[in-house]
Amino acid sequence: MTNINSSLLGKRFRGLLPVVVDVETSGLNPATDALLEIAVVSLNMNENGLSRKETISFHVEPFHGANLDKNALEINGIDPFHPFRFAIPEAQAMHRVFDHVNKEIKANGCYRAVLVGHNAWFDLSFILAATKRSGINPIPFHTFTTLDTASLSSVAFGETVLAKAARRARIPFDIKQAHSAIYDAERTAELFCAITNRFK
């Protein structure tokens, strides 16, 4: 049974549940490069608009044979084999993410989730590759529809870079914390909410 706030969220996006995702990886190719971090932000909607609700995140072990690009790791600052990452296997991370998303879908009376991301195709492509390697089927996310805040920001603010778009939306952005899945996902969620709430 859904509450009034959940029903509002379900109705706003035609039965699709927007879920904000950010991934950190060891490169740009989802078929060969490792998924190293994933953060998922759920959203809430009431009469005042859309807002950030809850964040879950996981450090992920590189899959066997994954390419670990030195330049990518320098950018995100991740040591894939650091013992204090407390990383979990890729399949386990995907199961936990999907369990969480499925619960949100049910609670909000939606039929499927739609991935919200900044350059969302990148995040979705790594999720699809990870689920294929893990043999997970079906998945809760729409497999080709996304809500891309880079595109939305270009229309709303004339900016496509996350940090610049966030600042135009008056969302504080600390560049020193960027390239962390949690930080980027939460800023992306706030940006998506700011844009969506312009069109009530």
Order of alpha helices (4+ residues) and beta strands (2+ residues): alpha-beta-beta-beta-alpha-alpha-beta-alpha-beta-alpha-alpha-alpha
